[in-house]
Amino acid sequence: MLTTACTLAFHGFLRCSELIAVTRGQIKIMASPPHIELLLPASKTDPFRRGATITIGASPGPCCAVAHLGRYLQATQSRPASSNLFTFSSGLPLARPAFTQHLQGALREARVAQPHHYMSHSFRIGAATSAAEAGLPAWLIQTMGRWSSDAYKVYIRTPLSTRLSVASRLNSPQ
């Protein structure tokens, strides 16, 4: 469940409040081309509660949100469409504190430095940063994250390798 929640949060640029509120009925997995359609009935930047559909395409490799979600839905198919998408075996829905606790536990297990620095919002930050590093245009990053202003820019972290390369790039002949 948590791997699926993490891949969905990252690829959907989701706020934790959006992720934990998703019900099974708000998800569609489309076959051709393979992608997810996730209906958010409301969000922070949707003052008129018109809703938004988030489209997440399939990607190669082990972090594909479409593949993870497909397997998760298959494994939990007996749950009703009105139930929270992410629910523990105890029946309790995933909540922000539990999500953050499990995330930090997984990072500790993977020996990631300073796991306490990572929170549920890290997926949104990571998605914006990865999108910028991949060269996606600013308007698309803003659209994918449903930012209504230039606030998305504070989510983009400049990697150390990029910052370290500045001096040599400034002094290289053109």
Z-matrix of the N, CA and C atoms (Angstrom, degrees):
N
C 1 1.442
C 2 1.524 1 111.57
N 3 1.326 2 116.80 1 -45.90
C 4 1.465 3 119.18 2 -174.72
C 5 1.523 4 112.31 3 -68.55
N 6 1.316 5 118.01 4 -36.03
C 7 1.462 6 120.09 5 176.78
C 8 1.520 7 109.70 6 -62.64
N 9 1.318 8 116.61 7 -42.74
C 10 1.462 9 120.97 8 178.41
C 11 1.526 10 110.53 9 -63.81
N 12 1.326 11 116.84 10 -43.57
C 13 1.469 12 120.53 11 178.43
C 14 1.522 13 110.50 12 -60.91
N 15 1.326 14 116.75 13 -41.88
C 16 1.468 15 120.57 14 -179.17
C 17 1.526 16 111.64 15 -66.01
N 18 1.333 17 117.47 16 -45.12
C 19 1.472 18 119.26 17 -179.23
C 20 1.533 19 110.70 18 -66.99
N 21 1.324 20 116.77 19 -35.89
C 22 1.467 21 119.60 20 178.14
C 23 1.532 22 110.56 21 -68.94
N 24 1.332 23 116.78 22 -42.56
C 25 1.473 24 120.75 23 178.96
C 26 1.525 25 110.83 24 -60.59
N 27 1.336 26 116.64 25 -43.76
C 28 1.458 27 121.23 26 -178.27
C 29 1.525 28 111.51 27 -67.85
N 30 1.326 29 117.22 28 -56.69
C 31 1.466 30 120.72 29 -174.55
C 32 1.530 31 113.24 30 -69.77
N 33 1.336 32 116.65 31 -22.05
C 34 1.457 33 120.17 32 178.07
C 35 1.515 34 113.60 33 -96.42
N 36 1.354 35 116.77 34 2.47
C 37 1.473 36 121.26 35 -177.89
C 38 1.536 37 109.03 36 51.67
N 39 1.323 38 117.36 37 39.87
C 40 1.460 39 121.41 38 -170.96
C 41 1.523 40 113.79 39 -82.82
N 42 1.305 41 115.27 40 141.15
C 43 1.465 42 121.75 41 166.91
C 44 1.529 43 105.79 42 -74.34
N 45 1.315 44 117.17 43 150.98
C 46 1.458 45 119.86 44 179.83
C 47 1.524 46 110.65 45 -59.73
N 48 1.313 47 117.51 46 -39.13
C 49 1.470 48 120.72 47 179.48
C 50 1.528 49 111.23 48 -60.12
N 51 1.315 50 117.21 49 -33.22
C 52 1.466 51 121.25 50 178.05
C 53 1.524 52 109.96 51 -73.80
N 54 1.324 53 116.17 52 -44.92
C 55 1.468 54 121.15 53 -177.56
C 56 1.518 55 111.86 54 -60.40
N 57 1.324 56 116.88 55 -48.21
C 58 1.468 57 119.14 56 -173.71
C 59 1.527 58 112.56 57 -76.23
N 60 1.326 59 117.77 58 -13.99
C 61 1.468 60 120.78 59 179.49
C 62 1.527 61 113.11 60 -92.09
N 63 1.323 62 117.91 61 -9.42
C 64 1.474 63 120.97 62 -176.91
C 65 1.524 64 110.39 63 -65.28
N 66 1.326 65 115.10 64 134.37
C 67 1.463 66 120.29 65 173.69
C 68 1.525 67 108.85 66 -103.90
N 69 1.308 68 115.32 67 163.86
C 70 1.467 69 120.39 68 179.88
C 71 1.530 70 111.17 69 -60.67
N 72 1.325 71 117.07 70 -33.25
C 73 1.455 72 121.45 71 -178.48
C 74 1.525 73 113.81 72 -71.49
N 75 1.314 74 117.46 73 -12.59
C 76 1.464 75 120.80 74 -179.38
C 77 1.528 76 112.02 75 -91.40
N 78 1.309 77 117.58 76 2.61
C 79 1.465 78 122.90 77 -176.01
C 80 1.518 79 110.46 78 -112.53
N 81 1.324 80 115.47 79 134.70
C 82 1.472 81 120.91 80 170.71
C 83 1.517 82 106.89 81 -129.38
N 84 1.319 83 116.28 82 132.42
C 85 1.461 84 120.04 83 172.00
C 86 1.517 85 106.49 84 -105.34
N 87 1.321 86 115.27 85 121.05
C 88 1.451 87 121.99 86 -177.03
C 89 1.534 88 108.98 87 -100.72
N 90 1.325 89 116.43 88 143.49
C 91 1.463 90 120.66 89 -174.01
C 92 1.530 91 113.95 90 -87.09
N 93 1.317 92 117.34 91 -39.49
C 94 1.453 93 117.98 92 -172.30
C 95 1.520 94 111.71 93 -136.65
N 96 1.317 95 117.47 94 111.89
C 97 1.460 96 127.10 95 -11.16
C 98 1.526 97 109.31 96 -70.45
N 99 1.340 98 116.57 97 155.29
C 100 1.464 99 119.30 98 -176.26
C 101 1.527 100 111.45 99 -65.02
N 102 1.333 101 114.79 100 122.32
C 103 1.461 102 120.13 101 177.86
C 104 1.522 103 110.11 102 -162.92
N 105 1.324 104 114.37 103 169.20
C 106 1.461 105 122.47 104 177.02
C 107 1.522 106 107.78 105 -110.14
N 108 1.316 107 115.67 106 141.90
C 109 1.455 108 121.55 107 168.09
C 110 1.522 109 106.13 108 -118.94
N 111 1.314 110 115.43 109 118.80
C 112 1.455 111 122.48 110 -177.84
C 113 1.519 112 108.53 111 -116.31
N 114 1.324 113 116.83 112 118.48
C 115 1.459 114 121.21 113 179.63
C 116 1.522 115 109.48 114 -90.24
N 117 1.318 116 115.68 115 119.32
C 118 1.462 117 120.77 116 171.75
C 119 1.528 118 106.40 117 -100.14
N 120 1.325 119 118.35 118 113.06
C 121 1.460 120 119.07 119 -177.82
C 122 1.523 121 112.47 120 -67.52
N 123 1.329 122 117.18 121 -24.36
C 124 1.467 123 121.40 122 179.05
C 125 1.519 124 107.95 123 -160.80
N 126 1.319 125 115.30 124 154.99
C 127 1.458 126 119.47 125 175.02
C 128 1.525 127 109.08 126 -152.79
N 129 1.296 128 115.12 127 175.03
C 130 1.462 129 122.41 128 -176.85
C 131 1.534 130 112.43 129 -54.77
N 132 1.320 131 117.12 130 -38.81
C 133 1.469 132 120.55 131 -176.73
C 134 1.527 133 112.34 132 -99.42
N 135 1.317 134 116.41 133 22.44
C 136 1.465 135 121.98 134 -179.73
C 137 1.536 136 108.49 135 -122.06
N 138 1.346 137 116.88 136 72.45
C 139 1.467 138 119.76 137 -173.28
C 140 1.525 139 113.99 138 -64.14
N 141 1.329 140 117.69 139 -23.87
C 142 1.457 141 120.79 140 -178.70
C 143 1.532 142 112.20 141 -95.53
N 144 1.323 143 116.29 142 3.90
C 145 1.468 144 123.39 143 176.88
C 146 1.520 145 112.45 144 53.09
N 147 1.326 146 114.29 145 46.04
C 148 1.467 147 120.41 146 177.14
C 149 1.527 148 111.08 147 -79.69
N 150 1.322 149 115.98 148 -23.73
C 151 1.450 150 120.44 149 -177.79
C 152 1.516 151 111.38 150 88.75
N 153 1.288 152 115.14 151 163.98
C 154 1.466 153 121.28 152 178.90
C 155 1.514 154 108.53 153 -145.66
N 156 1.314 155 115.40 154 142.95
C 157 1.457 156 120.21 155 174.10
C 158 1.513 157 107.78 156 -104.37
N 159 1.316 158 115.06 157 124.56
C 160 1.456 159 121.32 158 178.27
C 161 1.519 160 107.52 159 -100.83
N 162 1.307 161 116.13 160 127.41
C 163 1.464 162 121.70 161 179.21
C 164 1.516 163 108.54 162 -108.56
N 165 1.329 164 115.52 163 127.00
C 166 1.463 165 121.31 164 179.81
C 167 1.515 166 107.63 165 -125.13
N 168 1.309 167 116.01 166 117.46
C 169 1.456 168 120.85 167 179.74
C 170 1.520 169 111.85 168 -81.30
N 171 1.317 170 114.92 169 161.38
C 172 1.463 171 120.55 170 176.04
C 173 1.526 172 108.71 171 -70.02
N 174 1.314 173 115.52 172 152.87
C 175 1.461 174 120.56 173 178.16
C 176 1.524 175 108.92 174 -137.10
N 177 1.323 176 116.88 175 154.12
C 178 1.460 177 118.72 176 178.82
C 179 1.531 178 110.41 177 -73.67
N 180 1.299 179 116.59 178 156.58
C 181 1.457 180 119.98 179 174.24
C 182 1.515 181 114.08 180 97.13
N 183 1.326 182 115.49 181 -179.78
C 184 1.467 183 121.41 182 -172.45
C 185 1.531 184 115.05 183 -77.25
N 186 1.311 185 118.87 184 -7.36
C 187 1.474 186 121.27 185 -176.85
C 188 1.519 187 112.95 186 -104.60
N 189 1.308 188 118.31 187 23.52
C 190 1.461 189 122.03 188 -177.69
C 191 1.530 190 109.95 189 -71.73
N 192 1.320 191 116.30 190 116.42
C 193 1.463 192 121.25 191 -179.68
C 194 1.522 193 111.47 192 -63.82
N 195 1.317 194 116.92 193 -35.69
C 196 1.469 195 120.97 194 -179.40
C 197 1.529 196 110.13 195 -64.24
N 198 1.329 197 116.98 196 -46.48
C 199 1.463 198 120.76 197 179.68
C 200 1.527 199 111.32 198 -65.79
N 201 1.319 200 116.76 199 -45.55
C 202 1.469 201 120.06 200 179.72
C 203 1.524 202 111.38 201 -61.30
N 204 1.323 203 116.40 202 -45.44
C 205 1.455 204 119.58 203 -178.15
C 206 1.531 205 111.05 204 -67.06
N 207 1.324 206 116.76 205 -38.92
C 208 1.466 207 120.00 206 177.38
C 209 1.522 208 111.71 207 -59.21
N 210 1.321 209 116.75 208 -46.15
C 211 1.476 210 120.85 209 178.70
C 212 1.531 211 110.86 210 -65.24
N 213 1.324 212 116.34 211 -41.14
C 214 1.470 213 120.30 212 -179.10
C 215 1.527 214 110.85 213 -64.84
N 216 1.323 215 117.54 214 -44.93
C 217 1.463 216 120.73 215 179.40
C 218 1.527 217 111.17 216 -63.32
N 219 1.313 218 116.28 217 -37.78
C 220 1.470 219 120.51 218 177.81
C 221 1.529 220 110.49 219 -64.27
N 222 1.323 221 116.69 220 -43.18
C 223 1.463 222 121.52 221 -178.37
C 224 1.526 223 112.62 222 -70.47
N 225 1.310 224 117.31 223 -22.16
C 226 1.477 225 121.17 224 -176.56
C 227 1.528 226 111.35 225 -119.19
N 228 1.322 227 116.58 226 27.69
C 229 1.468 228 120.70 227 -172.58
C 230 1.523 229 114.52 228 -64.07
N 231 1.312 230 118.85 229 -17.65
C 232 1.469 231 120.13 230 -179.11
C 233 1.531 232 112.76 231 -76.48
N 234 1.307 233 117.32 232 -11.30
C 235 1.464 234 120.26 233 -179.32
C 236 1.535 235 110.45 234 -76.58
N 237 1.331 236 116.80 235 144.06
C 238 1.475 237 119.64 236 -178.50
C 239 1.535 238 112.32 237 -70.29
N 240 1.321 239 115.62 238 155.98
C 241 1.472 240 121.73 239 -179.14
C 242 1.520 241 111.94 240 -61.87
N 243 1.309 242 117.44 241 -25.43
C 244 1.466 243 120.57 242 -178.07
C 245 1.532 244 112.75 243 -83.42
N 246 1.329 245 117.54 244 -7.71
C 247 1.472 246 119.84 245 -177.91
C 248 1.525 247 110.83 246 -80.26
N 249 1.327 248 114.52 247 154.97
C 250 1.461 249 119.34 248 176.31
C 251 1.522 250 108.76 249 -56.16
N 252 1.316 251 115.83 250 141.17
C 253 1.461 252 120.28 251 179.77
C 254 1.520 253 110.50 252 -60.94
N 255 1.324 254 115.86 253 -45.76
C 256 1.462 255 120.02 254 -176.82
C 257 1.518 256 110.07 255 -106.37
N 258 1.335 257 114.39 256 107.18
C 259 1.455 258 122.20 257 -178.05
C 260 1.523 259 108.48 258 -132.59
N 261 1.320 260 115.72 259 135.46
C 262 1.463 261 120.71 260 176.44
C 263 1.521 262 109.66 261 -71.17
N 264 1.330 263 116.33 262 162.51
C 265 1.471 264 120.79 263 179.86
C 266 1.526 265 111.41 264 -60.77
N 267 1.324 266 116.78 265 -22.63
C 268 1.471 267 121.42 266 177.16
C 269 1.530 268 111.71 267 -71.68
N 270 1.329 269 116.73 268 -13.55
C 271 1.456 270 121.36 269 -177.42
C 272 1.517 271 113.04 270 99.36
N 273 1.323 272 117.25 271 -11.40
C 274 1.465 273 120.31 272 179.27
C 275 1.520 274 110.21 273 -75.96
N 276 1.340 275 116.79 274 135.82
C 277 1.465 276 119.09 275 177.27
C 278 1.530 277 110.82 276 -73.11
N 279 1.305 278 115.50 277 153.50
C 280 1.461 279 121.61 278 176.29
C 281 1.528 280 108.62 279 -63.70
N 282 1.326 281 116.42 280 131.96
C 283 1.468 282 122.25 281 178.10
C 284 1.518 283 108.12 282 -123.69
N 285 1.323 284 116.48 283 161.54
C 286 1.464 285 121.94 284 -176.70
C 287 1.541 286 112.99 285 -52.37
N 288 1.336 287 120.04 286 -49.12
C 289 1.468 288 118.55 287 -178.19
C 290 1.534 289 112.77 288 -60.59
N 291 1.330 290 117.13 289 -42.08
C 292 1.462 291 120.60 290 179.53
C 293 1.523 292 110.98 291 -67.04
N 294 1.324 293 116.29 292 -39.78
C 295 1.466 294 120.65 293 178.94
C 296 1.534 295 110.22 294 -61.47
N 297 1.325 296 115.86 295 -47.12
C 298 1.466 297 120.76 296 179.78
C 299 1.520 298 110.73 297 -64.66
N 300 1.319 299 117.46 298 -42.72
C 301 1.464 300 121.69 299 179.59
C 302 1.529 301 111.14 300 -61.60
N 303 1.319 302 117.63 301 -44.95
C 304 1.468 303 120.81 302 179.64
C 305 1.525 304 111.07 303 -68.05
N 306 1.328 305 116.92 304 -38.55
C 307 1.462 306 120.90 305 177.60
C 308 1.526 307 109.89 306 -60.33
N 309 1.316 308 116.85 307 -50.44
C 310 1.463 309 120.53 308 -178.79
C 311 1.525 310 111.57 309 -64.64
N 312 1.327 311 117.38 310 -35.89
C 313 1.460 312 120.99 311 176.34
C 314 1.523 313 111.66 312 -63.35
N 315 1.325 314 116.22 313 -43.14
C 316 1.475 315 120.59 314 178.79
C 317 1.528 316 110.52 315 -65.09
N 318 1.316 317 116.99 316 -38.44
C 319 1.465 318 120.51 317 178.98
C 320 1.528 319 111.23 318 -68.27
N 321 1.336 320 116.62 319 -38.67
C 322 1.475 321 120.10 320 175.38
C 323 1.522 322 109.97 321 -61.38
N 324 1.325 323 116.19 322 -44.82
C 325 1.462 324 121.83 323 179.63
C 326 1.530 325 111.35 324 -61.08
N 327 1.330 326 116.22 325 -35.99
C 328 1.467 327 121.55 326 178.93
C 329 1.532 328 111.51 327 -83.21
N 330 1.317 329 116.52 328 1.75
C 331 1.472 330 123.38 329 178.73
C 332 1.537 331 112.99 330 62.11
N 333 1.323 332 115.68 331 37.07
C 334 1.463 333 121.20 332 174.74
C 335 1.525 334 107.46 333 -77.20
N 336 1.315 335 116.40 334 133.76
C 337 1.462 336 120.93 335 -179.89
C 338 1.527 337 110.69 336 -63.75
N 339 1.284 338 116.44 337 137.49
C 340 1.465 339 124.77 338 175.21
C 341 1.535 340 113.69 339 51.86
N 342 1.313 341 117.97 340 58.01
C 343 1.470 342 119.71 341 -178.42
C 344 1.526 343 113.28 342 -61.15
N 345 1.337 344 117.47 343 -22.07
C 346 1.466 345 120.44 344 179.89
C 347 1.536 346 111.99 345 -68.32
N 348 1.337 347 117.27 346 -11.86
C 349 1.467 348 120.85 347 177.17
C 350 1.533 349 111.99 348 -80.20
N 351 1.319 350 116.43 349 -11.91
C 352 1.468 351 120.66 350 -177.28
C 353 1.522 352 109.81 351 -98.22
N 354 1.324 353 114.79 352 131.84
C 355 1.461 354 121.43 353 -179.27
C 356 1.534 355 108.30 354 -129.98
N 357 1.309 356 116.27 355 -178.88
C 358 1.464 357 119.57 356 -179.51
C 359 1.533 358 111.52 357 -60.85
N 360 1.321 359 117.05 358 -28.90
C 361 1.470 360 121.23 359 -179.36
C 362 1.536 361 112.07 360 -74.04
N 363 1.326 362 117.12 361 -12.36
C 364 1.467 363 120.92 362 -178.57
C 365 1.519 364 112.44 363 -60.97
N 366 1.327 365 117.51 364 -27.99
C 367 1.464 366 119.93 365 179.50
C 368 1.521 367 111.01 366 -68.84
N 369 1.303 368 116.87 367 -38.07
C 370 1.469 369 121.65 368 178.06
C 371 1.526 370 110.01 369 -68.45
N 372 1.323 371 116.02 370 -41.93
C 373 1.466 372 121.42 371 176.21
C 374 1.523 373 109.78 372 -63.17
N 375 1.318 374 115.94 373 -46.22
C 376 1.462 375 120.72 374 -179.99
C 377 1.513 376 112.79 375 -63.19
N 378 1.320 377 117.25 376 -38.37
C 379 1.458 378 120.46 377 179.05
C 380 1.524 379 110.31 378 -65.95
N 381 1.327 380 117.19 379 -45.76
C 382 1.470 381 120.63 380 179.82
C 383 1.525 382 110.82 381 -63.88
N 384 1.325 383 116.64 382 -42.83
C 385 1.467 384 120.93 383 179.78
C 386 1.525 385 110.95 384 -65.22
N 387 1.322 386 116.86 385 -46.02
C 388 1.472 387 120.75 386 179.32
C 389 1.520 388 111.57 387 -63.09
N 390 1.321 389 116.49 388 -39.46
C 391 1.463 390 120.46 389 178.36
C 392 1.524 391 110.81 390 -63.41
N 393 1.337 392 116.69 391 -42.78
C 394 1.469 393 120.40 392 178.45
C 395 1.525 394 110.65 393 -64.99
N 396 1.334 395 117.25 394 -43.03
C 397 1.466 396 121.24 395 178.62
C 398 1.528 397 111.61 396 -63.10
N 399 1.333 398 116.21 397 -32.31
C 400 1.465 399 120.69 398 179.76
C 401 1.522 400 112.03 399 -78.99
N 402 1.340 401 116.55 400 -3.56
C 403 1.457 402 120.33 401 177.41
C 404 1.520 403 114.89 402 84.80
N 405 1.330 404 117.73 403 15.06
C 406 1.458 405 119.12 404 177.28
C 407 1.521 406 109.15 405 -65.46
N 408 1.324 407 117.73 406 143.29
C 409 1.466 408 119.70 407 -179.63
C 410 1.529 409 111.04 408 -66.63
N 411 1.311 410 115.06 409 152.00
C 412 1.467 411 121.46 410 -177.84
C 413 1.526 412 111.84 411 -55.93
N 414 1.339 413 117.50 412 -41.19
C 415 1.464 414 120.03 413 -177.97
C 416 1.528 415 111.21 414 -61.97
N 417 1.340 416 117.52 415 -33.41
C 418 1.450 417 120.69 416 -179.07
C 419 1.533 418 110.79 417 -74.97
N 420 1.321 419 116.65 418 -39.11
C 421 1.471 420 119.83 419 175.78
C 422 1.527 421 108.96 420 -60.72
N 423 1.319 422 116.62 421 -44.71
C 424 1.458 423 121.65 422 179.88
C 425 1.530 424 110.63 423 -62.42
N 426 1.315 425 116.83 424 -41.90
C 427 1.465 426 121.73 425 179.37
C 428 1.523 427 111.27 426 -65.95
N 429 1.330 428 116.84 427 -48.37
C 430 1.464 429 120.77 428 -177.68
C 431 1.526 430 111.57 429 -61.34
N 432 1.329 431 116.94 430 -36.99
C 433 1.451 432 120.44 431 -179.81
C 434 1.509 433 114.20 432 -88.55
N 435 1.342 434 116.21 433 -0.53
C 436 1.452 435 121.78 434 179.73
C 437 1.523 436 112.14 435 55.82
N 438 1.336 437 115.60 436 39.94
C 439 1.462 438 120.77 437 175.29
C 440 1.524 439 107.12 438 -85.54
N 441 1.323 440 116.99 439 132.44
C 442 1.463 441 120.64 440 -179.46
C 443 1.530 442 111.68 441 -92.97
N 444 1.328 443 116.63 442 1.32
C 445 1.464 444 120.97 443 -179.84
C 446 1.528 445 108.49 444 -144.29
N 447 1.319 446 115.50 445 -171.24
C 448 1.466 447 120.26 446 177.36
C 449 1.528 448 112.23 447 -79.07
N 450 1.317 449 117.90 448 12.00
C 451 1.467 450 122.01 449 -179.57
C 452 1.527 451 112.10 450 -58.98
N 453 1.328 452 117.55 451 -23.34
C 454 1.466 453 120.20 452 -179.78
C 455 1.528 454 111.24 453 -58.17
N 456 1.326 455 117.06 454 -26.42
C 457 1.467 456 120.56 455 -176.66
C 458 1.524 457 112.32 456 -62.98
N 459 1.324 458 118.18 457 -30.27
C 460 1.472 459 119.68 458 179.36
C 461 1.525 460 111.73 459 -74.34
N 462 1.314 461 117.24 460 -13.51
C 463 1.463 462 121.28 461 178.40
C 464 1.528 463 112.01 462 -83.17
N 465 1.299 464 117.16 463 -20.36
C 466 1.463 465 121.30 464 -176.54
C 467 1.522 466 109.43 465 -82.60
N 468 1.317 467 115.58 466 120.07
C 469 1.460 468 122.35 467 179.44
C 470 1.529 469 108.40 468 -100.34
N 471 1.311 470 116.91 469 132.03
C 472 1.460 471 120.77 470 178.68
C 473 1.522 472 108.06 471 -86.94
N 474 1.333 473 117.44 472 120.65
C 475 1.462 474 120.34 473 -176.76
C 476 1.537 475 112.08 474 -63.88
N 477 1.315 476 115.37 475 152.23
C 478 1.458 477 121.80 476 178.90
C 479 1.522 478 110.80 477 -56.89
N 480 1.318 479 117.92 478 -40.97
C 481 1.466 480 120.79 479 -178.61
C 482 1.532 481 111.21 480 -60.24
N 483 1.318 482 116.70 481 -37.39
C 484 1.466 483 120.62 482 178.19
C 485 1.519 484 110.58 483 -68.63
N 486 1.323 485 116.10 484 -43.81
C 487 1.464 486 119.93 485 179.76
C 488 1.528 487 111.29 486 -64.77
N 489 1.333 488 116.53 487 -37.29
C 490 1.463 489 120.35 488 179.78
C 491 1.528 490 112.34 489 -69.11
N 492 1.325 491 116.69 490 -27.00
C 493 1.461 492 120.13 491 -177.17
C 494 1.532 493 113.35 492 -80.25
N 495 1.320 494 118.12 493 -10.81
C 496 1.468 495 121.56 494 -174.25
C 497 1.527 496 111.64 495 -59.39
N 498 1.339 497 117.74 496 -49.23
C 499 1.467 498 120.30 497 -176.31
C 500 1.515 499 111.62 498 -59.33
N 501 1.314 500 117.55 499 -45.51
C 502 1.471 501 118.56 500 -179.24
C 503 1.523 502 111.66 501 -69.02
N 504 1.320 503 117.34 502 -32.65
C 505 1.463 504 119.52 503 177.71
C 506 1.525 505 111.42 504 -70.74
N 507 1.327 506 116.59 505 -33.32
C 508 1.475 507 119.66 506 177.01
C 509 1.531 508 112.16 507 -68.01
N 510 1.317 509 116.58 508 -29.77
C 511 1.452 510 120.69 509 -175.32
C 512 1.523 511 113.49 510 -101.33
N 513 1.325 512 117.39 511 5.38
C 514 1.461 513 118.52 512 178.92
C 515 1.533 514 109.34 513 -86.96
N 516 1.334 515 115.81 514 143.23
C 517 1.474 516 118.56 515 179.39
C 518 1.527 517 109.96 516 -66.10
N 519 1.297 518 114.61 517 142.50
C 520 1.464 519 120.06 518 -178.70
C 521 1.484 520 111.28 519 -80.77
